Amino acid sequence: MPSHRLLRACAALSLAALRPLGAQAPREWVPPQPPCDIKAGHFRVNSAIVDLQSAASKPLTRDRMLSETKDILTRAITIDKQDKNPAVWYYFGRYYVEVGDAAGADTAFQKAAALAPQCKEDVDRYRARLWADVLNGGLRNWQENRPDSAKLLLRQAASLRPAHPRAFLALGQLYESENKNDSAAGFLNQAAAAAGNDTAFAQQKKEALGEAARLYARRLQADPAVQKWQHTRFSRDSIQRLLAADSAVLARVQASSASRRARGARLAPADQQAFSRDSAARAKSVADRRAALASGAATVAADSSAAAPVLDPVILAYRAYLQAYPEATDVVPGLANLYFQSGRLAEANAAFAAIYPADRRFAPDVLIEAGQGALRGNAFAVSAKLLGRGLQQSPYNRDALVDLANAYQALRDSANVLPVAQRLTAVDPLNRTTLRLVAAGWDLRDRRDSAQKYRDLAEGGLQVDVAISTFQQDSTGYSVTGVATNSGSTGSAVQRLTFEFLDAMGLVQVTQAIEIPRLPPQGSHAIELHVPGTALVAWRYRSS
């Protein structure tokens, strides 16, 4: 069935455009309009014009006059060789409009406009009238469960106005309803191409691109080549992760051995034997995993190539949609995941750089939401770049800081995890997630003591955990809600927190202090604050 949006749009067409073809009410004859100064050029064409005028103004003889018009114009072409006379085709087009023959009118008007380009505007008015009638006929047939007739009429409508997306969009939706996804995607892409950059067609273009992307994505789910490639890639990636872990351990073992030699230190014989045995086993594991990667390289390449023809159209469809509508960040996880599934994360970087170019300014919320979507799609490098750009404009966004730290952690970026986690402690210091990220940052820098200190705090040293869940604007200001929880086995002391509310420049506009009362073991206390303001963008708190 047609979408409600499409039906509403068609219902909005003018009553004149929806007038049934071949209506019997008398009408005033409309001659060719300037600049279509087309001349009859032949006596038979003059006679056809007279008959068309009579058919318009005299309903009782209309059918006979139209029949004579067709006969006269046919003779002009076949007997009098007037096929190069634009007037013949122009008035043939006018005849076909009167009898409701869309295909005939389309052909005749195309020839008339080719022979008399000055008549294009005049011809287009009739084509638009006919297009509206044919389009609505197609939609009506679809509603009444006559899909074959609907397709015929919608194709005619598309040929009458190929620069208008509506008929193509309807065809795409019709074929989609029949699960003929290849045909559906083709027509949806034609709808998007017809819409171009015309703002009048912006919604239809967005709908067409979005539906095409979803169609392509659905086709992936059961495709054997994609399933096989995902299995192969998962196996390869697992080996690579294990190889990275073994290599890191082996490097530390070798560094420890080199340090002992440099100091002239020796292990006890039993310890030396255990050390040699463990290091040899680790070295063998590294060698075996490298060999496994090498032996599987041909399979990886073959399976990747086999899946590419299925994955590529989906990636292109998502890219086209997001390129046109970068604010539609709900699509980002899908595109990021497609790059992740295909194992082309380097291409993902380039694709998202084109969609969100560095020289174009985006609202921080758009960049942050896109970065969060990329994180959900496992495109960690893309996520880090987008979140980083968003945080340049909104540096105290707590959720964005958490996600950026997680992206860097997934990348094992030892240079960046800790600084971001420390920025987070300035916003949300009494939260276990914050403490775990600080621990991870120290761990990546091989600072075991510092890492353990924050792990201990996260796992029990922090008795009261503060979790802020919402920050919302209402008609009188802003509200923050959350909960403080005592996860310990003893009662907690009273705690006082000072919340600061910041504007877009990072300046404190409002301050409010709250008190968290003594909490019994496993007890909790709701946090609710409300402050006045109209341009607040972030919050932070500190013990006071």
C-alpha positions in Angstrom: 0.0 0.0 0.0 1.2 3.6 -0.6 2.7 5.4 2.4 0.4 7.8 4.2 2.8 10.6 3.3 2.7 9.9 -0.4 -1.1 9.7 -0.4 -1.4 13.0 1.5 0.9 14.6 -1.0 -1.1 13.4 -4.0 -4.4 14.4 -2.4 -3.0 17.9 -2.2 -2.9 18.2 -6.0 -5.2 20.9 -7.4 -8.8 19.9 -8.4 -8.0 20.9 -11.9 -5.1 18.5 -12.1 -7.4 15.7 -10.7 -10.2 16.3 -13.3 -11.1 13.1 -15.0 -9.7 12.8 -18.5 -12.3 13.0 -21.2 -14.8 15.0 -19.1 -17.9 16.0 -21.0 -18.4 19.5 -19.7 -17.8 22.2 -22.4 -14.5 24.0 -22.1 -12.9 27.0 -23.7 -10.4 26.1 -26.3 -6.8 27.0 -25.3 -4.5 27.7 -28.2 -0.7 27.3 -27.9 0.7 29.8 -25.4 3.7 32.1 -26.1 6.5 31.5 -26.9 5.0 28.4 -28.6 4.2 30.2 -31.9 3.7 27.0 -33.7 2.0 27.1 -37.1 -0.2 24.5 -38.6 1.9 24.3 -41.8 -0.5 22.1 -43.6 -4.2 22.0 -44.5 -4.9 18.7 -42.7 -3.3 20.1 -39.5 -5.6 23.2 -39.8 -8.6 20.8 -40.1 -7.4 18.8 -37.0 -7.3 22.1 -35.0 -10.8 22.9 -35.9 -12.0 19.4 -34.9 -10.2 19.7 -31.5 -11.8 23.1 -30.9 -15.2 21.6 -31.7 -14.6 18.6 -29.4 -13.7 21.0 -26.5 -16.7 23.3 -26.9 -19.5 20.9 -28.1 -19.8 17.9 -25.8 -22.5 16.2 -27.9 -20.2 15.7 -30.9 -17.0 15.4 -28.9 -16.3 11.7 -29.5 -16.8 12.1 -33.3 -14.6 15.1 -33.5 -11.8 13.4 -31.6 -12.0 10.4 -33.9 -11.8 12.7 -36.9 -8.8 14.5 -35.4 -6.9 11.2 -35.0 -7.7 10.2 -38.5 -6.7 13.5 -40.0 -3.4 13.7 -38.2 -2.6 10.1 -39.0 -3.1 10.9 -42.7 -1.0 14.0 -42.5 1.9 11.8 -41.3 1.4 8.6 -43.4 0.1 10.2 -46.7 1.4 13.8 -46.6 4.8 13.0 -45.0 4.3 15.7 -42.3 6.3 13.7 -39.7 8.8 16.6 -39.5 6.1 19.1 -38.9 6.1 19.9 -35.1 2.5 21.0 -35.3 1.4 17.5 -36.2 3.0 16.1 -33.1 1.9 19.0 -30.9 -1.8 18.5 -31.8 -1.5 14.7 -31.6 -0.3 15.3 -28.0 -3.3 17.5 -27.4 -5.6 14.8 -28.8 -4.0 12.1 -26.6 -4.5 14.3 -23.5 -8.2 14.6 -24.4 -8.7 10.8 -24.7 -6.5 10.0 -21.6 -3.7 8.1 -23.5 -0.7 8.9 -21.4 1.8 6.8 -23.5 0.6 8.4 -26.7 0.7 11.9 -25.3 4.2 11.3 -23.9 5.5 10.1 -27.3 3.8 12.9 -29.3 4.9 15.7 -26.9 8.5 14.4 -26.9 8.6 14.7 -30.7 6.9 18.1 -30.7 9.3 19.5 -28.1 12.3 18.1 -30.1 11.1 19.8 -33.3 9.9 23.0 -31.7 12.0 23.7 -28.5 10.1 26.9 -28.0 7.0 24.9 -27.1 8.6 23.0 -24.3 6.9 25.1 -21.6 3.5 24.8 -23.2 3.9 21.0 -23.7 5.0 20.6 -20.1 1.8 22.1 -18.8 -0.2 19.3 -20.5 2.3 16.7 -19.5 1.9 17.9 -15.8 -1.9 17.7 -16.0 -1.7 14.2 -17.5 1.0 13.2 -15.0 -1.2 14.1 -12.1 -4.1 12.0 -13.5 -2.0 9.0 -14.3 -0.1 9.1 -11.0 -3.3 9.2 -9.0 -4.7 6.4 -11.2 -1.7 4.3 -10.3 -2.0 5.0 -6.6 -5.7 4.2 -6.7 -5.1 0.9 -8.4 -2.5 0.1 -5.8 -4.9 0.9 -3.0 -7.5 -1.3 -4.7 -5.1 -4.2 -4.9 -4.4 -4.1 -8.7 -0.6 -3.9 -8.6 0.0 -4.7 -12.2 -2.2 -1.9 -13.4 -0.7 0.4 -10.7 2.8 -0.4 -12.0 1.8 0.4 -15.6 0.3 3.7 -14.7 3.1 4.7 -12.3 5.7 3.9 -15.0 3.8 6.1 -17.4 3.7 8.9 -14.9 7.5 8.6 -14.4 8.0 8.8 -18.1 5.8 11.9 -18.3 7.8 13.8 -15.6 11.2 12.1 -15.2 12.5 15.0 -13.2 9.8 14.5 -10.5 10.5 11.9 -7.8 6.9 11.1 -6.8 6.2 8.3 -9.3 9.6 6.7 -8.8 9.1 6.7 -5.1 5.7 5.1 -5.3 7.1 2.4 -7.6 9.9 1.7 -5.2 7.4 1.4 -2.3 5.1 -0.8 -4.4 7.9 -3.3 -5.3 9.2 -3.2 -1.7 5.7 -4.3 -0.5 6.1 -7.3 -2.8 9.6 -8.1 -1.4 11.1 -7.4 -4.8 14.0 -5.6 -3.2 16.3 -5.1 -6.2 13.6 -3.5 -8.3 12.4 -1.4 -5.3 15.9 -0.2 -4.6 16.4 0.8 -8.3 13.2 3.0 -8.3 14.1 4.5 -5.0 17.5 5.5 -6.3 15.8 7.0 -9.3 13.5 9.0 -7.0 16.5 10.4 -5.1 18.3 11.3 -8.4 15.1 13.0 -9.7 14.8 15.0 -6.5 18.4 16.3 -6.8 18.9 19.4 -4.7 15.4 20.8 -5.2 14.2 21.8 -1.8 10.6 21.2 -2.8 11.5 17.5 -3.0 13.7 17.3 0.1 11.4 15.1 2.1 10.8 12.7 -0.8 14.6 12.4 -1.4 15.2 11.7 2.2 12.5 9.0 2.3 13.8 7.4 -0.9 17.5 7.3 0.2 16.5 6.0 3.7 14.3 3.3 2.3 16.9 2.2 -0.3 19.5 1.9 2.4 17.3 -0.2 4.6 16.4 -2.5 1.7 20.1 -3.1 0.9 20.8 -3.8 4.6 18.0 -6.3 4.9 19.5 -8.3 1.9 22.7 -8.7 3.8 21.2 -10.7 6.7 20.8 -14.0 4.8 23.5 -13.7 2.1 25.8 -16.7 2.3 28.8 -14.8 1.1 28.5 -12.2 3.8 27.9 -14.8 6.5 31.0 -16.7 5.4 33.1 -13.5 5.3 31.9 -12.6 8.8 33.0 -16.0 10.1 36.4 -15.7 8.4 36.9 -12.2 9.6 35.9 -13.1 13.2 38.5 -15.9 13.2 41.2 -13.7 11.8 40.4 -10.9 14.2 40.5 -13.3 17.2 43.9 -14.5 16.2 45.2 -10.9 15.7 43.9 -10.0 19.2 45.6 -13.0 20.8 48.8 -12.3 18.9 48.8 -8.7 20.1 48.3 -9.9 23.7 51.0 -12.7 23.4 53.4 -10.3 21.8 53.0 -7.7 24.5 53.6 -10.3 27.2 56.6 -11.7 25.3 58.1 -8.2 25.0 57.8 -7.6 28.7 59.4 -11.0 29.4 62.3 -10.2 27.1 62.7 -6.7 28.6 62.8 -8.2 32.1 65.4 -10.7 31.0 67.5 -8.0 29.4 67.3 -5.9 32.5 68.5 -8.7 34.7 71.4 -9.4 32.4 72.3 -5.7 32.4 72.3 -5.7 36.2 74.2 -9.0 36.4 71.3 -10.5 38.4 70.5 -14.2 38.2 67.4 -16.2 39.0 67.5 -19.3 41.2 67.9 -22.4 39.0 64.3 -23.5 39.5 63.0 -20.0 38.7 65.2 -19.8 35.7 63.9 -23.1 34.4 60.3 -21.9 34.8 61.1 -18.6 33.2 62.8 -20.2 30.2 59.9 -22.7 29.8 57.3 -19.9 30.0 59.1 -17.6 27.6 59.7 -20.4 25.1 56.0 -21.3 25.2 55.0 -17.7 24.7 57.4 -17.3 21.8 56.0 -20.4 20.2 52.5 -19.1 20.6 53.5 -15.9 18.9 55.1 -17.8 16.0 52.1 -20.1 15.7 49.6 -17.3 15.5 51.7 -15.5 12.9 51.8 -18.7 10.9 48.0 -19.1 11.2 47.5 -15.5 9.9 49.8 -16.2 7.0 48.2 -19.5 6.1 44.7 -18.0 6.2 45.5 -14.8 4.2 44.3 -16.4 0.9 41.0 -17.4 2.4 40.5 -14.0 4.0 41.2 -12.3 0.6 38.8 -14.6 -1.3 36.0 -14.4 1.2 36.3 -10.6 1.4 36.2 -10.3 -2.4 33.1 -12.6 -2.5 31.2 -10.5 0.0 32.2 -7.1 -1.5 29.5 -7.1 -4.3 26.8 -7.5 -1.6 28.3 -5.1 1.0 29.3 -2.3 -1.4 25.8 -1.3 -2.5 24.6 -1.1 1.1 27.6 1.0 2.1 27.1 3.3 -0.8 23.4 3.7 0.0 24.0 4.5 3.6 26.8 6.9 2.6 24.5 8.7 0.1 21.8 9.1 2.7 24.2 10.4 5.4 26.0 12.6 3.0 22.7 14.3 2.2 21.5 14.3 5.8 24.5 14.4 8.2 22.1 15.3 11.0 20.4 11.9 10.6 22.7 10.4 13.1 20.5 7.4 13.7 22.0 6.0 10.5 25.6 6.3 11.7 25.7 3.0 13.6 24.5 1.1 10.6 27.1 2.6 8.3 29.9 2.2 10.9 28.9 -1.4 11.5 29.0 -2.1 7.7 32.5 -0.9 7.5 33.4 -3.0 10.6 31.7 -6.1 9.1 33.6 -5.6 5.8 36.9 -5.1 7.6 37.5 -1.7 5.9 38.0 0.5 8.9 40.5 2.7 7.0 37.9 3.4 4.4 35.5 4.2 7.2 37.8 7.0 8.3 37.8 8.5 4.8 34.0 8.1 4.4 33.1 9.9 7.7 35.7 12.6 7.0 33.8 13.3 3.8 30.4 13.3 5.5 31.6 15.4 8.4 34.4 17.5 6.9 36.6 19.4 9.3 36.1 22.7 7.5 32.3 22.6 8.0 30.8 23.6 11.3 28.3 21.2 12.8 26.4 21.5 16.1 28.2 19.7 18.9 25.2 17.5 19.5 25.4 16.2 15.9 29.1 15.4 16.1 28.7 13.8 19.5 25.7 11.7 18.5 27.5 10.6 15.3 30.5 9.7 17.4 28.4 7.7 19.8 26.8 5.9 16.8 30.2 5.1 15.3 31.3 3.7 18.7 28.2 1.4 18.7 29.2 0.3 15.2 32.8 -0.6 16.4 34.4 2.1 14.2 36.5 3.3 17.1 38.9 5.6 15.3 35.9 7.4 13.6 34.2 7.6 16.9 37.2 9.2 18.6 37.5 11.9 15.9 33.9 12.8 15.9 33.6 12.8 19.7 36.8 14.8 20.0 35.4 17.5 17.6 32.1 17.6 19.5 33.9 18.0 22.8 35.9 20.9 21.5 32.5 22.8 21.5 31.0 21.1 24.5 33.9 20.2 26.7 32.0 19.2 29.8 29.6 16.7 28.2 29.9 13.8 30.6 28.5 11.1 28.3 30.7 12.2 25.4 33.7 12.1 27.7 32.9 8.5 28.8 32.4 7.4 25.2 35.6 9.1 24.0 37.6 7.4 26.7 36.0 4.0 25.8 36.9 4.6 22.1 40.5 5.3 23.0 40.5 2.3 25.3 39.3 0.1 22.4 42.1 1.5 20.3 44.5 0.9 23.1 45.6 4.5 22.7 47.8 4.9 25.8 48.4 8.6 25.0 44.8 9.6 25.1 42.8 7.4 27.5 44.2 8.9 30.7 43.9 12.6 29.8 40.2 12.1 28.8 39.5 10.1 31.9 41.1 12.8 34.0 38.9 15.4 32.3 36.0 13.2 33.3 37.0 13.3 37.0 36.6 17.1 36.9 33.0 16.5 35.8 31.8 13.3 37.5 34.4 12.3 40.2 32.3 10.0 42.4 31.3 7.6 39.7 32.6 4.0 39.3 32.8 4.3 35.5 35.0 7.3 35.9 37.4 5.5 38.2 37.5 2.4 36.0 38.5 4.6 33.0 41.3 6.3 35.0 42.5 2.8 36.0 42.5 1.7 32.3 44.5 4.8 31.4 47.2 4.1 33.9 47.2 0.4 32.9 47.9 1.3 29.3 50.8 3.3 30.4 52.1 0.3 32.4 51.7 2.2 35.7 50.4 -0.9 37.6 50.4 0.7 41.1 48.3 3.7 39.9 46.0 1.4 37.9 45.4 -0.8 40.9 44.7 2.2 43.2 41.8 3.3 40.9 40.6 -0.2 40.4 40.4 -0.7 44.1 38.4 2.5 44.4 36.0 1.5 41.7 35.5 -2.0 43.2 34.8 -1.0 46.8 37.0 1.9 47.9 34.4 4.4 46.8 31.6 3.8 49.2 29.0 6.1 47.7 28.5 6.0 43.9 26.9 9.0 42.3 25.1 8.3 39.0 23.5 11.3 37.1 20.8 10.0 34.7 19.2 13.1 33.2 19.9 16.8 32.4 16.8 18.4 30.8 15.4 21.8 30.1 11.8 22.8 31.0 9.8 26.0 30.9 11.4 27.4 34.0 15.1 26.2 33.7 17.0 22.9 33.9 16.7 19.8 36.0 19.3 17.2 37.0 18.2 13.8 38.4 20.2 10.8 39.5 20.9 8.6 42.4 23.5 8.1 45.1 24.1 4.5 46.2 26.0 3.0 49.1 27.2 -0.3 47.8 29.3 -1.0 51.0 28.6 -3.2 54.0 28.6 -0.3 56.5 26.7 3.0 56.7 28.1 6.0 54.8 28.8 9.5 56.1 27.0 12.6 55.1 28.3 14.0 51.8 27.9 17.5 50.4 28.2 18.1 46.7 28.3 21.4 44.9 26.8 21.3 41.3 27.9 23.9 38.8 25.9 24.6 35.6 27.8 25.9 32.6 27.0 27.8 29.4 28.4 27.1 25.9 31.6 29.1 26.8 32.2 26.8 29.8 31.5 29.6 32.3 29.6 28.8 35.5 26.2 30.4 35.4 24.4 28.8 38.4 25.7 26.9 41.5 23.6 24.7 43.8 24.8 22.7 46.8 23.1 19.5 47.9 23.5 17.1 50.8 23.5 13.3 50.5 22.4 12.0 53.9 23.8 9.0 55.7 23.0 5.9 53.7 22.6 2.4 55.2 24.4 -0.5 53.5 23.0 -1.0 49.9 20.9 2.1 50.5 20.2 4.9 48.0 19.1 8.5 47.8 17.5 10.3 44.9 19.3 13.4 43.5 17.0 16.1 42.2 18.0 19.6 41.3 16.3 22.4 39.5 18.0 25.7 38.5 16.8 28.7 36.5 18.4 29.5 33.2 17.9 29.5 29.4 21.3 28.7 27.9 22.9 26.0 30.1 24.7 23.2 28.3 26.4 21.1 30.9 26.8 20.2 34.6 29.6 19.2 36.8 30.0 18.6 40.6 32.6 18.4 43.3 32.7 17.4 46.9 32.4 20.4 49.3 
